[in-house]
Amino acid sequence: MKTNTATLDRILTATALSDLDDSREPNAVFKRFARKCHPDMYEDGLKALAKQAFQHLTDLKDKATGADKKASSSGIKTKKHNYDLGSPVWNKDDVLITYPATYDAGFVDCFFSITKDPRDSDLTEAAVHALRKLNDVPEDYRKFFPELVETFRYRDEATGVDRPIIVTDRIEDFRPLSDVLKVYPNGIGGRDVAWIFRRMLVAIGNAHDVGLIHGAPTMDAFQIHAEMHGIILGNWHYSVSDGDPLKAVPSNWSNLYPGYALKKDPVSYRLDIEIAAKTAAALLNKDEPRQLFAFFKGCSVTSTPKASELMAEFDNLLLRLYGNPRFNPFTLEPNKTN
């Protein structure tokens, strides 16, 4: 996280985009500096200043291009934003169709998720409830979760049916966890799985602390930033409150679920830990230490501790296997080696 305010100060004191860079056209200058003042790049005390800098940068762009902030762009328009949608991604999900999208004249990235079947509106409402509840997580850990931009209902003109929409933020260079096995079909090393699983535990553990059970912490739900070792846990439409039964499970991951969950018995933190552990184990190269496989398998027993306690056990295992912690470089670039 950045602490230096020089870039923010430079943006806030600029009177024109050309003050920032006079060698590029206005839209290119805006896009370059918009990334530099994204609030998520700064520590808590500087987030408000970063938001102020972004707004000032937007005003300079509008001035330079003659853009009307209220002008509608192609796509979907709401009271807050005008959205331009790309091609759908992760459409194996059986609840939502998710599109990478942009708003604010195409310079702010987001995920635009449309409920496939209006009969699943209760699951979309569950996701909205969860995303709002996650605001109760300590600020230092909010980076593990998507930020809700807005939610609304959109009428499909072709069918006349209203469909719930969820818009969440999208941070550059995060990719679905499932991409790991696309790049490394034989799996990855234990040190790499270690940082991934530790961050899984941080994410689900903080959700548990505010009374949420994610319900489907699978490869479709996690996004990772490989080089920076970042993780974001999304897909909150299967979530329930602690002690409630699941309303549904993702059909393409139903094999990960224990029988009690499929029978609609009440679920607790143990369900999330069990599925996350199975997900982590699926990433492991088969030649990695058997102790790791045994640990992940052990997360399916009824006596599994809560996430914070399990983290301590996992760290002790890692210490025995690999020694003192160190940063292990990782990439999802096919032309680079892990």
C-alpha positions as CSV (number, residue, x, y, z in Angstrom):
1,M,0.0,0.0,0.0
2,K,1.3,3.5,-0.9
3,T,2.0,6.1,1.7
4,N,3.7,8.8,-0.5
5,T,1.2,11.5,-1.4
6,A,3.3,13.1,-4.2
7,T,1.2,11.7,-7.0
8,L,-2.1,12.7,-5.3
9,D,-0.7,16.2,-4.7
10,R,0.4,16.5,-8.3
11,I,-3.1,15.5,-9.5
12,L,-4.9,17.9,-7.1
13,T,-2.7,20.9,-8.1
14,A,-3.0,20.3,-11.8
15,T,-5.2,22.8,-13.7
16,A,-5.3,20.7,-16.9
17,L,-4.4,17.2,-18.0
18,S,-1.5,18.6,-19.9
19,D,0.1,19.6,-16.6
20,L,0.4,15.9,-15.9
21,D,1.5,14.8,-19.3
22,D,1.5,16.9,-22.4
23,S,2.8,14.2,-24.7
24,R,-0.4,12.1,-24.8
25,E,-4.0,12.7,-25.8
26,P,-6.4,13.4,-22.9
27,N,-8.0,10.0,-22.5
28,A,-4.6,8.3,-22.4
29,V,-3.4,10.7,-19.7
30,F,-6.6,10.2,-17.7
31,K,-6.3,6.4,-17.8
32,R,-2.7,6.4,-16.8
33,F,-3.2,8.6,-13.7
34,A,-6.6,7.1,-12.7
35,R,-4.7,3.9,-11.9
36,K,-2.2,5.8,-9.8
37,C,-4.9,7.4,-7.6
38,H,-7.1,4.3,-7.1
39,P,-8.1,4.4,-3.4
40,D,-7.2,0.7,-2.9
41,M,-3.6,1.7,-3.6
42,Y,-3.4,3.8,-0.5
43,E,-3.5,3.2,3.3
44,D,-6.7,3.9,5.1
45,G,-5.8,7.5,6.1
46,L,-5.2,8.5,2.4
47,K,-8.2,6.8,0.8
48,A,-10.4,10.0,1.1
49,L,-7.6,12.1,-0.5
50,A,-7.2,9.5,-3.3
51,K,-11.0,9.7,-4.0
52,Q,-10.7,13.5,-4.1
53,A,-7.8,13.2,-6.6
54,F,-9.8,10.9,-8.8
55,Q,-12.7,13.2,-8.9
56,H,-10.5,16.1,-9.8
57,L,-8.8,14.0,-12.5
58,T,-12.2,13.2,-13.9
59,D,-13.2,16.9,-14.0
60,L,-9.9,17.7,-15.8
61,K,-10.7,15.0,-18.4
62,D,-14.2,16.3,-18.9
63,K,-12.8,19.8,-19.4
64,A,-10.2,18.5,-21.9
65,T,-12.6,16.4,-23.9
66,G,-15.7,18.5,-23.6
67,A,-17.6,15.5,-22.2
68,D,-20.9,16.0,-20.5
69,K,-20.9,13.9,-17.3
70,K,-24.6,13.2,-17.8
71,A,-24.3,12.1,-21.4
72,S,-25.3,8.5,-21.9
73,S,-22.8,6.0,-23.2
74,S,-23.7,2.9,-25.0
75,G,-24.8,0.2,-22.6
76,I,-26.9,0.5,-19.5
77,K,-27.6,3.8,-17.7
78,T,-28.6,4.2,-14.0
79,K,-28.9,7.2,-11.8
80,K,-25.3,6.8,-10.7
81,H,-23.4,5.6,-13.8
82,N,-23.4,4.7,-17.5
83,Y,-22.1,1.1,-18.1
84,D,-20.4,-0.3,-21.1
85,L,-20.3,-4.1,-21.0
86,G,-17.7,-6.5,-22.5
87,S,-18.2,-10.2,-23.3
88,P,-19.5,-12.4,-20.5
89,V,-17.0,-14.4,-18.4
90,W,-17.4,-17.3,-15.9
91,N,-20.7,-18.2,-17.5
92,K,-20.6,-21.7,-16.1
93,D,-22.0,-20.2,-13.0
94,D,-25.6,-21.2,-12.7
95,V,-26.9,-18.1,-11.1
96,L,-25.3,-15.0,-12.6
97,I,-23.9,-14.0,-16.0
98,T,-20.9,-11.8,-15.2
99,Y,-19.5,-9.2,-17.6
100,P,-16.3,-7.1,-17.3
101,A,-17.6,-3.6,-17.7
102,T,-16.6,0.0,-17.3
103,Y,-18.2,3.2,-16.1
104,D,-17.3,6.9,-15.8
105,A,-16.7,7.3,-19.5
106,G,-15.0,3.9,-19.7
107,F,-12.2,4.5,-17.2
108,V,-13.3,2.7,-14.1
109,D,-13.4,-1.1,-14.2
110,C,-16.2,-3.2,-12.6
111,F,-18.0,-6.5,-12.8
112,F,-21.6,-6.3,-14.0
113,S,-23.5,-9.4,-12.9
114,I,-27.0,-10.2,-14.2
115,T,-29.3,-12.8,-12.7
116,K,-29.9,-15.5,-15.3
117,D,-33.2,-16.7,-14.0
118,P,-35.5,-14.3,-12.1
119,R,-36.5,-17.2,-9.9
120,D,-33.0,-17.0,-8.4
121,S,-33.5,-13.4,-7.3
122,D,-33.3,-14.5,-3.7
123,L,-29.7,-15.6,-4.3
124,T,-28.9,-12.2,-5.8
125,E,-30.4,-10.6,-2.7
126,A,-28.2,-12.8,-0.5
127,A,-25.1,-11.5,-2.4
128,V,-26.2,-7.9,-1.8
129,H,-26.8,-8.6,1.9
130,A,-23.4,-10.2,2.2
131,L,-21.5,-7.4,0.4
132,R,-23.1,-4.9,2.7
133,K,-22.5,-6.9,5.8
134,L,-18.8,-7.2,4.8
135,N,-18.5,-3.5,5.5
136,D,-18.4,-4.5,9.1
137,V,-15.1,-6.3,8.5
138,P,-12.0,-4.4,9.9
139,E,-10.8,-1.9,7.2
140,D,-7.4,-3.7,6.9
141,Y,-9.2,-6.8,5.6
142,R,-11.8,-5.2,3.3
143,K,-9.3,-5.7,0.4
144,F,-10.2,-9.4,0.5
145,F,-13.7,-8.7,-0.7
146,P,-15.4,-6.9,-3.6
147,E,-16.8,-3.5,-3.1
148,L,-20.5,-3.0,-4.0
149,V,-20.8,-0.2,-6.5
150,E,-24.6,-0.4,-6.8
151,T,-27.5,-2.8,-7.2
152,F,-30.7,-2.3,-9.2
153,R,-33.3,-4.1,-11.2
154,Y,-33.2,-4.0,-15.0
155,R,-36.1,-4.8,-17.3
156,D,-35.2,-7.0,-20.3
157,E,-37.1,-5.2,-23.2
158,A,-37.2,-8.5,-25.1
159,T,-39.0,-10.4,-22.4
160,G,-40.4,-7.7,-20.2
161,V,-38.8,-9.5,-17.2
162,D,-37.0,-7.6,-14.4
163,R,-33.6,-9.0,-13.5
164,P,-31.6,-8.1,-10.4
165,I,-28.2,-6.6,-11.2
166,I,-25.1,-6.4,-9.0
167,V,-22.2,-4.2,-9.8
168,T,-18.9,-4.7,-8.0
169,D,-15.5,-3.1,-8.4
170,R,-12.8,-4.8,-10.5
171,I,-9.1,-4.4,-9.6
172,E,-6.6,-4.6,-12.4
173,D,-4.6,-7.8,-12.9
174,F,-6.7,-10.1,-10.7
175,R,-7.6,-13.4,-12.4
176,P,-9.8,-16.3,-11.4
177,L,-8.1,-18.9,-9.3
178,S,-9.1,-21.5,-11.9
179,D,-6.6,-19.9,-14.2
180,V,-3.8,-21.5,-12.1
181,L,-4.6,-24.9,-13.4
182,K,-4.9,-23.6,-17.0
183,V,-1.4,-22.3,-16.8
184,Y,0.0,-25.2,-14.7
185,P,-2.2,-28.2,-15.5
186,N,0.0,-30.5,-13.4
187,G,-0.5,-28.3,-10.3
188,I,1.8,-25.9,-8.4
189,G,4.3,-26.2,-5.6
190,G,3.5,-26.3,-1.9
191,R,5.0,-22.9,-1.2
192,D,2.7,-21.3,-3.8
193,V,-0.4,-23.2,-2.5
194,A,0.6,-22.1,1.0
195,W,0.2,-18.3,0.4
196,I,-3.0,-18.9,-1.5
197,F,-4.6,-21.1,1.3
198,R,-3.4,-18.7,4.0
199,R,-5.2,-15.8,2.2
200,M,-8.3,-18.0,1.7
201,L,-8.4,-18.5,5.5
202,V,-8.1,-14.8,6.1
203,A,-11.0,-14.0,3.8
204,I,-13.4,-16.7,5.0
205,G,-12.3,-16.1,8.6
206,N,-13.2,-12.4,8.5
207,A,-16.5,-13.2,6.9
208,H,-17.2,-15.7,9.7
209,D,-16.4,-13.1,12.3
210,V,-19.4,-11.0,11.0
211,G,-21.7,-14.0,10.9
212,L,-21.5,-14.9,7.2
213,I,-20.9,-18.3,5.7
214,H,-19.8,-17.9,2.1
215,G,-21.2,-21.3,1.0
216,A,-19.1,-21.8,-2.1
217,P,-15.4,-20.8,-1.7
218,T,-14.4,-22.6,-4.9
219,M,-12.0,-21.8,-7.7
220,D,-14.8,-19.7,-9.3
221,A,-15.2,-17.6,-6.3
222,F,-11.5,-16.5,-5.7
223,Q,-9.6,-14.1,-7.8
224,I,-5.9,-13.8,-7.3
225,H,-3.1,-11.3,-8.2
226,A,-0.3,-13.7,-8.8
227,E,2.7,-11.4,-8.5
228,M,1.4,-9.4,-5.5
229,H,0.0,-12.5,-3.8
230,G,-3.4,-10.9,-3.5
231,I,-6.8,-12.6,-3.2
232,I,-10.4,-11.4,-3.4
233,L,-13.3,-13.6,-2.5
234,G,-16.4,-13.0,-4.6
235,N,-19.5,-14.9,-5.7
236,W,-21.5,-14.2,-2.5
237,H,-24.8,-15.3,-3.9
238,Y,-24.6,-18.7,-2.2
239,S,-23.9,-17.1,1.2
240,V,-26.1,-17.6,4.3
241,S,-26.0,-16.5,7.9
242,D,-24.2,-18.8,10.3
243,G,-26.5,-21.6,11.3
244,D,-28.8,-21.4,8.3
245,P,-29.1,-24.1,5.6
246,L,-27.8,-23.4,2.1
247,K,-30.4,-22.3,-0.4
248,A,-28.4,-23.7,-3.3
249,V,-25.0,-24.9,-4.4
250,P,-23.0,-24.4,-7.6
251,S,-23.8,-27.4,-9.8
252,N,-20.3,-27.6,-11.2
253,W,-18.8,-27.9,-7.7
254,S,-21.4,-30.1,-6.0
255,N,-18.9,-32.9,-5.6
256,L,-17.0,-30.7,-3.0
257,Y,-20.0,-30.6,-0.6
258,P,-20.5,-32.9,2.4
259,G,-23.8,-34.7,2.6
260,Y,-25.3,-32.6,5.4
261,A,-25.0,-29.5,3.4
262,L,-26.6,-31.0,0.4
263,K,-29.5,-32.2,2.6
264,K,-30.1,-28.6,3.7
265,D,-28.9,-29.1,7.3
266,P,-27.7,-26.0,9.0
267,V,-24.1,-25.0,8.1
268,S,-21.3,-23.3,9.9
269,Y,-17.7,-22.0,9.4
270,R,-16.7,-25.7,9.0
271,L,-18.3,-25.9,5.5
272,D,-16.3,-23.0,4.1
273,I,-13.0,-24.4,5.5
274,E,-13.7,-27.8,4.1
275,I,-14.4,-26.6,0.6
276,A,-11.5,-24.1,0.6
277,A,-9.2,-26.9,1.7
278,K,-10.4,-29.2,-1.1
279,T,-9.9,-26.3,-3.5
280,A,-6.3,-25.7,-2.3
281,A,-5.5,-29.4,-2.4
282,A,-6.7,-29.5,-6.1
283,L,-4.0,-26.9,-6.9
284,L,-1.1,-29.1,-5.5
285,N,1.3,-30.9,-7.8
286,K,1.0,-34.6,-6.9
287,D,4.7,-34.7,-6.0
288,E,4.4,-32.2,-3.2
289,P,4.8,-33.4,0.5
290,R,2.2,-35.8,1.6
291,Q,1.8,-33.9,4.8
292,L,0.2,-31.1,2.9
293,F,-2.4,-33.4,1.3
294,A,-3.0,-34.9,4.7
295,F,-3.5,-31.5,6.3
296,F,-6.1,-30.5,3.7
297,K,-7.9,-33.8,4.0
298,G,-8.0,-33.3,7.8
299,C,-10.0,-30.1,7.2
300,S,-13.1,-32.3,6.5
301,V,-13.4,-33.6,10.0
302,T,-16.0,-32.4,12.5
303,S,-13.4,-31.1,14.9
304,T,-11.9,-28.6,12.4
305,P,-11.0,-25.4,14.3
306,K,-12.0,-22.0,13.2
307,A,-10.0,-20.2,10.5
308,S,-7.7,-18.2,12.8
309,E,-6.8,-21.4,14.8
310,L,-6.4,-23.4,11.7
311,M,-4.0,-20.8,10.3
312,A,-1.7,-21.3,13.3
313,E,-1.7,-25.1,12.7
314,F,-1.0,-24.5,9.0
315,D,1.9,-22.1,9.8
316,N,3.4,-24.7,12.1
317,L,3.3,-27.3,9.3
318,L,4.8,-24.9,6.8
319,L,7.6,-24.1,9.3
320,R,8.4,-27.8,9.5
321,L,8.3,-28.4,5.8
322,Y,10.0,-25.2,4.4
323,G,11.6,-23.4,7.3
324,N,11.1,-19.7,8.0
325,P,8.6,-17.8,5.8
326,R,9.9,-16.1,2.7
327,F,8.2,-14.5,-0.3
328,N,8.0,-17.0,-3.1
329,P,7.6,-15.3,-6.6
330,F,4.6,-16.6,-8.6
331,T,3.2,-15.7,-12.0
332,L,0.4,-16.7,-14.3
333,E,2.3,-15.6,-17.4
334,P,2.6,-18.7,-19.6
335,N,6.1,-17.7,-20.9
336,K,7.5,-17.5,-17.4
337,T,8.4,-20.4,-15.2
338,N,7.0,-20.8,-11.6
